[in-house]
Amino acid sequence: MKQLLPFFLLLSFAAQAQIGGRAAFQSLSLPPSAQLAGLGGMTASARSADPTQFFASPALLYNANDNAAAASYVAYVADIKQSTLAYAFNTEKRGRFGLGLSYFNYGSFDSYDAAGNLLSTFAVNEYVLAAADSYTKGKFTFGLTAKLAVSSIAGVRALALAGDAGVLYKPRADQDFTVGLVVKNAGGMLVPYIARAREPLPLDVQLGTTIKPEHMPLRFTFTAHHLQQWNIQYLDPNATSTNPAGDTVRASKNFADNLARHLTVGAELLLGKGLSLRAGYNHLQARELRLDNVGGGAGFSFGAMVRISQFQLDYTYATLQAAGSSNYITLSHRFGAATP
């Protein structure tokens, strides 16, 4: 536990230092699995037998992940694809570990010269290699994740090192209630796309809770994100409207809308130990991806989980906007029984 303290302090400092601005390696913010997507795209408190959950927070690693492996595939719009592999195991002295590899393929693009002549076709892809470690001490679980991200655009490569630090509080072992805090993607670019032009990483501080009311087959997950930056509301400078007097009015900041953009909500209907249905809503995604005057269901996600023996299959359909949606499939398997 003492070894983890300096890293928590380092990541906390980074959370205060990196605020605002556009970020590189936005793939670090994308949910790599069906369950994460089904809960609104993020969580700091919802545990699962699926080991890819440690991508959300390293503190979510627990005994149901021991000796568990998972493979996840996401089909976004156009030719954008994401594939993820994860494995978790437990050690007696050094805590629980999670290992993961996520690969993003953004498809092929044509390059042209100044005269409009076709030169060649190039690919764009990214890799994220992650290793997590978690410790449980009484009612608290502490975790750290180190991530190495590599991006390639037309042969030009960038390299980044990021870290996550999370803590989970579970007051009672017999109660389905957890509270989690996680600092995600603290770090920086080791090698930028352009020399001396380093960009920040998509830092995110999240606080969430997961609760299942007693005698109800429902589990709710609430997550507040981007807590390090209050104003995350984007206003289109060209967006105008007309008031009853006929005057042109430009869009202005809205406290309630900005607050809602910091929140995601997810719900699970538990139909037994081997079957559940999920639904999630991400207001930030809903507002940023909606088309003019057409919501298209942006921000909503719907999914299901089926567990047979040691196998678990998760599927989520997430609406991006009226122009397209994404499909998540995750298959996980636990080898042997979980460690108590």
C-alpha positions in Angstrom: 0.0 0.0 0.0 2.8 2.4 0.8 4.3 1.8 -2.7 1.0 3.1 -4.2 1.0 6.4 -2.4 3.6 8.3 -4.5 1.8 7.4 -7.7 -1.6 8.6 -6.3 0.0 11.9 -5.4 1.6 12.2 -8.8 -1.6 11.5 -10.7 -3.5 13.9 -8.5 -1.0 16.6 -9.3 -1.4 15.8 -13.0 -5.2 16.1 -12.7 -4.8 19.7 -11.5 -2.2 20.6 -14.0 -3.9 19.4 -17.3 -7.1 21.3 -17.7 -8.7 22.4 -21.0 -7.4 22.3 -24.5 -7.8 19.7 -27.2 -6.3 16.3 -26.5 -4.6 13.7 -28.5 -5.2 9.9 -28.2 -9.0 10.3 -27.8 -9.2 6.6 -28.1 -8.1 6.4 -24.5 -11.6 7.7 -23.6 -13.6 5.2 -25.6 -15.3 2.3 -23.8 -13.6 -0.9 -25.0 -16.4 -3.4 -24.0 -20.1 -3.9 -24.2 -20.8 -3.5 -20.5 -19.0 -0.1 -20.3 -20.8 1.1 -23.3 -24.1 -0.1 -21.9 -23.6 2.0 -18.7 -23.2 5.2 -20.6 -19.7 4.7 -21.7 -17.9 5.1 -18.3 -18.1 4.0 -14.7 -16.0 4.3 -11.6 -18.0 2.0 -9.4 -19.6 -0.9 -11.4 -17.8 -4.2 -11.0 -18.2 -7.1 -13.4 -16.9 -10.6 -14.0 -15.7 -9.2 -17.4 -12.0 -8.3 -16.9 -12.1 -5.5 -19.4 -13.8 -3.5 -16.7 -10.4 -2.5 -15.4 -10.1 -0.1 -18.4 -12.7 2.0 -16.6 -10.9 1.9 -13.3 -8.2 -0.4 -11.9 -10.0 -0.4 -8.6 -12.8 -2.4 -10.2 -10.6 -5.6 -10.3 -12.0 -8.1 -7.7 -12.2 -11.8 -7.1 -14.7 -12.5 -9.9 -12.0 -11.4 -12.4 -9.4 -13.9 -11.2 -8.2 -16.1 -14.1 -10.7 -14.5 -16.4 -10.0 -13.6 -20.1 -12.1 -11.5 -22.4 -12.2 -10.5 -26.1 -14.2 -7.5 -27.2 -15.0 -6.1 -30.7 -16.6 -2.8 -31.6 -17.9 -1.8 -35.0 -18.3 2.0 -35.1 -19.5 4.0 -38.1 -17.8 3.7 -41.5 -14.7 1.5 -41.3 -13.7 2.3 -37.7 -13.1 -0.9 -35.7 -11.8 -1.6 -32.2 -10.6 -4.9 -30.8 -9.6 -5.6 -27.2 -8.1 -8.4 -25.3 -7.9 -8.6 -21.5 -6.8 -11.0 -18.8 -6.9 -10.8 -15.0 -5.2 -12.9 -12.3 -4.5 -12.7 -8.6 -1.3 -13.0 -6.5 -1.1 -13.4 -2.8 1.5 -10.8 -2.1 1.2 -8.2 -4.9 -2.5 -7.8 -5.4 -4.6 -8.4 -8.5 -3.4 -7.7 -12.0 -5.1 -6.9 -15.2 -3.4 -7.0 -18.6 -5.0 -5.6 -21.8 -4.4 -4.7 -25.4 -6.7 -2.5 -27.4 -6.3 -1.9 -31.2 -8.1 0.8 -33.2 -8.3 0.7 -37.0 -9.7 3.9 -38.5 -9.7 2.5 -42.0 -7.8 3.6 -45.2 -7.6 7.1 -46.6 -6.5 8.6 -49.9 -3.7 11.3 -50.1 -3.6 13.9 -52.8 -1.1 16.5 -53.9 -1.9 20.2 -54.3 -3.2 19.7 -57.8 -5.7 17.1 -56.6 -3.8 14.1 -58.0 -4.1 10.8 -56.1 -0.7 10.0 -54.5 -1.3 6.9 -52.3 -3.5 5.3 -49.7 -2.6 5.2 -46.1 -3.9 3.7 -42.9 -4.6 5.2 -39.5 -4.4 3.0 -36.4 -3.7 3.1 -32.6 -2.6 0.6 -30.0 -3.1 0.8 -26.3 -1.2 -1.6 -24.0 -2.4 -1.5 -20.4 -1.3 -3.2 -17.1 -3.2 -2.7 -13.9 -2.6 -3.6 -10.2 -5.1 -3.4 -7.4 -5.0 -3.9 -3.6 -7.9 -4.4 -1.2 -7.6 -3.2 2.3 -10.7 -3.6 4.4 -13.6 -1.8 2.8 -11.3 0.0 0.2 -9.7 -1.2 -3.1 -6.9 0.9 -4.6 -5.7 0.4 -8.1 -3.2 1.8 -10.7 -3.0 1.3 -14.4 -0.1 2.1 -16.7 -0.9 2.6 -20.4 1.4 2.9 -23.4 -0.4 4.3 -26.4 1.0 4.3 -30.0 -0.6 6.1 -32.9 0.3 5.9 -36.6 -1.0 8.3 -39.3 0.4 7.8 -42.8 3.6 6.4 -41.3 4.0 9.3 -38.8 4.0 7.8 -35.3 3.3 9.3 -31.9 3.9 7.7 -28.5 2.2 8.5 -25.1 2.4 7.2 -21.6 -0.7 7.5 -19.4 -1.9 6.4 -16.0 -5.1 5.7 -14.1 -5.5 5.8 -10.4 -8.7 4.6 -8.7 -10.2 3.8 -5.4 -13.4 1.9 -4.6 -15.3 1.9 -1.3 -17.7 -1.0 -0.5 -19.0 -0.7 3.1 -20.5 -4.1 3.4 -19.7 -7.4 1.6 -23.4 -8.5 1.6 -24.6 -5.2 0.2 -24.6 -4.3 -3.5 -23.4 -0.7 -3.0 -20.1 0.8 -4.1 -18.6 4.3 -4.5 -15.6 4.9 -6.8 -13.2 7.7 -7.7 -10.8 7.5 -10.6 -8.3 9.8 -12.3 -7.9 8.7 -15.9 -5.3 9.3 -18.6 -2.9 11.4 -16.5 0.4 11.7 -18.4 1.7 13.0 -21.7 3.2 12.4 -25.1 6.6 11.0 -25.2 6.9 11.3 -29.0 4.6 13.9 -30.7 3.4 13.7 -34.2 5.3 16.9 -34.9 8.5 17.8 -33.1 8.0 20.1 -30.1 4.2 20.0 -30.6 3.1 17.8 -27.7 -0.6 17.7 -27.1 -2.4 16.9 -23.8 -4.1 13.6 -23.2 -7.8 13.3 -22.5 -7.7 13.7 -18.7 -10.8 12.8 -16.9 -11.6 12.7 -13.1 -14.7 10.6 -12.4 -16.8 9.9 -9.3 -19.6 7.4 -9.3 -21.8 5.0 -7.3 -23.5 1.8 -8.1 -26.5 0.7 -6.0 -29.0 -2.1 -6.0 -32.0 -1.3 -3.8 -32.9 -4.3 -1.6 -35.6 -6.6 -3.0 -35.5 -4.9 -6.4 -34.2 -6.5 -9.6 -32.6 -3.2 -10.6 -29.0 -1.9 -10.3 -28.3 1.7 -10.9 -25.0 3.3 -11.8 -24.4 7.1 -11.7 -21.1 8.7 -12.8 -19.9 12.3 -12.7 -17.1 12.9 -15.1 -14.7 15.7 -16.1 -14.7 16.9 -12.6 -11.4 18.7 -13.1 -13.1 21.1 -15.5 -16.5 22.7 -14.8 -17.3 24.3 -18.2 -17.5 21.6 -20.8 -20.4 23.2 -22.7 -19.7 24.0 -26.4 -21.6 26.9 -28.0 -21.7 27.1 -31.7 -20.7 30.7 -32.6 -22.9 30.6 -35.7 -26.0 29.3 -33.9 -28.7 31.9 -33.5 -32.4 32.1 -32.9 -35.2 34.7 -33.0 -37.0 35.9 -29.9 -40.7 36.9 -29.9 -39.7 40.5 -30.5 -37.9 39.5 -33.7 -34.4 40.1 -32.4 -31.6 37.7 -33.2 -30.3 35.9 -30.1 -27.1 34.0 -29.9 -26.8 30.8 -27.8 -25.7 31.4 -24.2 -24.3 29.2 -21.5 -26.8 27.2 -19.5 -26.0 26.0 -16.0 -28.4 23.1 -16.0 -27.2 21.8 -19.4 -23.5 22.1 -18.4 -24.2 20.3 -15.2 -26.0 17.5 -17.0 -23.1 17.1 -19.4 -21.0 16.0 -16.5 -23.4 13.1 -15.7 -24.1 9.6 -17.1 -26.6 7.1 -15.8 -26.9 3.4 -16.3 -29.5 0.8 -15.2 -29.4 -3.0 -15.2 -32.5 -5.2 -15.0 -31.4 -8.4 -13.3 -33.4 -11.4 -14.6 -31.4 -14.0 -12.8 -27.7 -14.9 -12.3 -27.3 -15.5 -16.0 -29.3 -12.8 -17.7 -29.6 -9.1 -17.4 -30.6 -6.1 -19.6 -28.9 -2.7 -19.6 -29.6 0.8 -20.6 -27.4 3.9 -20.4 -27.5 7.6 -21.2 -24.6 10.1 -21.7 -25.8 13.7 -21.9 -22.5 15.0 -23.1 -22.5 12.6 -26.0 -26.1 13.4 -26.7 -25.5 17.1 -27.0 -22.2 17.0 -28.9 -23.2 14.3 -31.5 -26.8 15.4 -32.2 -27.5 16.9 -35.6 -29.2 20.3 -36.0 -32.8 19.8 -34.7 -32.4 16.0 -34.9 -31.3 14.1 -31.8 -31.3 10.7 -33.4 -31.1 9.0 -30.1 -27.6 10.2 -29.5 -26.2 9.3 -26.1 -28.5 6.3 -25.5 -27.2 2.7 -25.3 -29.0 -0.6 -24.8 -27.5 -4.0 -24.1 -27.9 -7.5 -22.6 -25.7 -10.0 -20.8 -26.1 -13.8 -20.9 -24.0 -16.1 -18.7 -23.7 -19.8 -19.3 -21.4 -21.8 -17.0 -18.1 -19.9 -17.0 -18.8 -18.0 -20.2 -20.3 -14.5 -20.3 -21.6 -12.8 -23.5 -22.3 -9.1 -23.5 -23.8 -7.0 -26.3 -24.6 -3.3 -26.5 -26.1 -1.1 -29.2 -25.0 2.5 -28.7 -26.5 5.3 -30.7 -24.0 7.9 -31.8 -26.4 10.1 -33.9 -28.9 9.9 -36.7 -26.1 9.1 -39.1 -24.9 5.9 -37.4 -24.5 3.7 -34.3 -22.0 1.3 -32.9 -22.2 -2.3 -31.9 -20.2 -3.9 -29.0 -19.7 -7.6 -28.5 -17.7 -8.9 -25.5 -17.1 -12.6 -24.7 -15.4 -13.4 -21.4 -14.5 -16.7 -19.7 -13.2 -17.6 -16.3 -10.8 -20.5 -16.0 -11.5 -22.3 -12.7 -13.3 -20.8 -9.7 -12.8 -17.3 -8.4 -10.5 -16.6 -5.5 -12.5 -15.8 -2.3 
